[in-house]
Amino acid sequence: MGGRGRPSLRILKFCREDALKKDELIGGMVIFLFGAVTILLSLKMPLGTFRKSGTGLFPLCLGILLMILSGIFLLKLFFQNKEAPKKGKAAVEIPGSTKQMIFFLGTMVLATAFFNQLGYPLTSFLLMVALLRILGIKRWAYNVLLSFVTAIASYFLFVQWLKIPLPKGWIGI
């Protein structure tokens, strides 16, 4: 009886590893496609040059970076050894990680959709509030303060210092 339990444990472990690899593959492909869409949408905006960048240059560079990094990740998955992980190195799924990823991507889509209407300062503030909340920052005072400081710092960096024309929205800043 004791010998029968071990093969089923091996099969269960193999199925978990296959499911984990499949999830990693899907995640890598989603990030790769997100990078491709970012590149395509950024090409519709003025790119400018590296000395005088347009609004599309930064998203273009980020899209390229996303595609390169996810491509490396996918290649690593394809050429990874089929050996089982060593004891103590089994992957542990973080509870709620799928839910967090869906909320994270949904928040990014909403921020992109309302970017022109709300403007850069308000969108960056609301985006940071939402993302910090999704990532688990429960203290609202800390969340709002960090989001406000980030929005102000990024506004001065991109709009004031780098002179990148970003949408003002109904705030008019």
N, C-alpha and C positions, 0 to 999 in steps of 0.2 A: 503494500500500500504506500509505503514511503517513497518508492521509486516512481510511482505514477504522478505524484505532485510536481516533481521537478520538470518534466517535459512541458507540462501546461504552463508553468511559470516562464519557461524559455519562450514559448509561443506568445504568451501575453506580453513579455518584454519586447519581443520582435515587433508585435503589432503596435505597441506604443512608440517604438523608434520610427517605424514607417509613418505613423500618423504625425509624429513630430517633424519628420523630414518633409512630409507633404505640406504641413502648415508653414514651415520655413520657406518652401518653394513658392507657395502661393503668396506669402508676404513679400518675398523678394521680387516676384513678378509684378505685384501691385505697386511697389515702390518704383520699379523700373518704368512702368506705364505712367505713373504719376509724374516722373521726371520727363518723360516724352511729351506728355500733355503740357507741362510747364514750359518746355522749350517751344512747342508749337504756338502757344498763346503769347509767349514773350516775343516771338518773331513778328507779331502783329503790332507791337509797340515800337517806337523809335529806339534803336540801339545806341546810336552815337559811337563814340570811341572810348578807349580807356582813360584818356585825358579829360574828355567831356562826355560822360556817360549819359545815355538816355534812360528812360524809365524801363526799358526792356532788357538792359544789359545785366542787371543783377539777377532777375529771375532766370535769364538764359544761363548764366554761370551756375546758378543753383540747380537748374534742371540737368545740366551736363554732369555736375558733380553727383547728383542723385543717381543718374543712369550709370556712371562709372562705378560708384560704390556698390550699387545693387547688382551690377554685372559681375563684379569681383565676388560678391557674396554667392550669386547663383553658380558661377564657375566652381567655386570652392565646394558647394553642395554636390555638383555633378561629379567632381573628381575626388571627393572625400572617400577615404577607406571605408569599406563595408564592415569593418570590425566593430564589435560591440564595444561600448564605452567601458573603461575600467571601473572597477567597483568604487563607489563613493563619488563618481563623476556623472551619475545619471541626471538627466535634465529634469528640472522641476518646473511645472507649469505654475505661473503666478496667477492666483485667482483674480478674475476680473480683467485680465490683460486684453482679451478679445473685445470686451465691452469698452475698455479705455481706448483701444485703437479705433473703434467705430466712432466713438464720441470725438476723438481727436481729429479724425478725417472729416467728420461732419462739421466740426467747428471751423476747420480750414476752408471747407467749401462755402459755408455761410459767410465767413470773413471775405472771401474772394467775391462772392455774389454782391455783397453790400458795400464793397470798398469805395466805389465811386460816389455812392449816395451819402455814406457816413463820413467819408474823408479818412485820411491817413491817421491823424491823432486819435480820433475816437475808435476807429477800427483796431488800431494796435493796442489801445487800452482794454477794450472789450475782449479782444483775442487773448491777451495775457491773463485777464481775470478768468476766462473760461478754461484756458489750458492749465493754469495753476490749480484750478479746482478739480479738473479731470485727473491731474497727476497726484492729487491727494492733499493739497494744502487746504486744511480745514478752517484755519483762523482767517476770518474775513478781513480783519484790519490789516494783517500782514499781506494778504493776497492783494487787496486794493492798493496798499502803499507800494508794494513791489511793482504792480502793474502800472501805476501812475509814474513812478520813477523811470521804469523801462520805456514807457511811451514818450515821456519828455526827453529822455536821453536819445532815443532813436530819432525823434523829431529834429532835435538840434543837430544830430550827426548827419542825417540824410538831407533834410530840407535847408537848414541854415548853413552848415559847414560845406557839404558836398554839392549844394545847390541843385538837388534833384527835384524836379517839379512833380509833386505828388498831389493827388486830389485833396481839396480842402473840405469838401462836403458841406453840410449845412452849418457847421461851426464857423467856417470862414477863416480858419487859422492857416 
